[in-house]
Amino acid sequence: MLTKADLTRAMKLISERDTAQRIRDRVTGQRVALMVGEGKDAGEVVLSAAYLAQIIADVTASLDQQITAANAALTDMGVEP
């Protein structure tokens, strides 16, 4: 049986996992740009396609690890991810 502390931890893990999944979806589904500055003074740094692809792959791999770890922790607690 889960305690109140377990439920609180599970809810936090679910929230963190969902956030990681949303960020992953945006990184892989939308244009990624490196911006410098703020507001009207912001400028975009143009990256080579290969470099940008590597950045996206690294970020995606890291997010996948976070999602997998959260799912494993939830499963260990007896909560379906």
C-alpha positions as CSV (number, residue, x, y, z in Angstrom):
1,M,0.0,0.0,0.0
2,L,1.2,3.5,-0.8
3,T,1.6,6.0,1.9
4,K,0.8,9.7,1.6
5,A,4.5,10.4,1.1
6,D,4.6,7.8,-1.6
7,L,1.7,9.4,-3.4
8,T,3.3,12.8,-3.2
9,R,6.5,11.4,-4.6
10,A,4.6,9.6,-7.4
11,M,2.7,12.7,-8.3
12,K,6.0,14.7,-8.5
13,L,7.6,12.0,-10.7
14,I,4.6,12.0,-13.0
15,S,4.7,15.8,-13.3
16,E,8.5,15.7,-14.0
17,R,8.0,12.9,-16.5
18,D,5.2,14.8,-18.3
19,T,7.3,18.0,-18.5
20,A,10.2,16.1,-19.9
21,Q,7.9,14.5,-22.5
22,R,6.5,17.8,-23.5
23,I,9.9,19.3,-23.9
24,R,11.0,16.3,-25.9
25,D,8.0,16.6,-28.2
26,R,8.8,20.3,-28.8
27,V,12.5,19.7,-29.5
28,T,11.8,16.9,-32.0
29,G,8.7,18.5,-33.5
30,Q,9.4,22.2,-33.8
31,R,12.2,24.3,-35.2
32,V,15.1,24.7,-32.8
33,A,17.1,28.0,-32.8
34,L,19.9,29.4,-30.7
35,M,18.9,33.0,-29.7
36,V,21.2,35.6,-28.2
37,G,19.8,38.7,-26.5
38,E,16.3,39.5,-25.5
39,G,13.2,41.1,-27.0
40,K,13.8,43.4,-30.0
41,D,17.5,43.1,-29.6
42,A,17.5,39.3,-29.9
43,G,19.5,37.7,-32.7
44,E,19.6,34.1,-34.0
45,V,22.9,32.2,-34.2
46,V,22.9,30.1,-37.3
47,L,24.3,26.6,-36.6
48,S,25.3,24.0,-39.1
49,A,22.7,21.3,-39.8
50,A,25.0,18.6,-38.4
51,Y,25.8,20.5,-35.2
52,L,22.1,21.3,-34.6
53,A,21.2,17.7,-35.2
54,Q,23.8,16.6,-32.6
55,I,22.4,19.1,-30.1
56,I,18.9,17.8,-30.7
57,A,20.0,14.2,-30.4
58,D,21.9,14.9,-27.1
59,V,18.9,16.8,-25.6
60,T,16.5,14.0,-26.8
61,A,18.7,11.3,-25.3
62,S,18.9,13.1,-22.0
63,L,15.1,13.6,-21.9
64,D,14.6,9.9,-22.8
65,Q,16.8,8.9,-19.9
66,Q,14.8,11.1,-17.5
67,I,11.5,9.7,-18.8
68,T,12.7,6.1,-18.5
69,A,14.0,6.7,-15.0
70,A,10.7,8.2,-13.9
71,N,8.8,5.3,-15.4
72,A,11.1,2.8,-13.6
73,A,10.7,4.6,-10.3
74,L,6.9,4.7,-10.7
75,T,6.8,1.0,-11.6
76,D,9.0,0.2,-8.5
77,M,6.4,2.0,-6.4
78,G,3.6,0.0,-7.9
79,V,2.3,2.9,-9.9
80,E,1.5,2.4,-13.6
81,P,3.5,5.0,-15.6
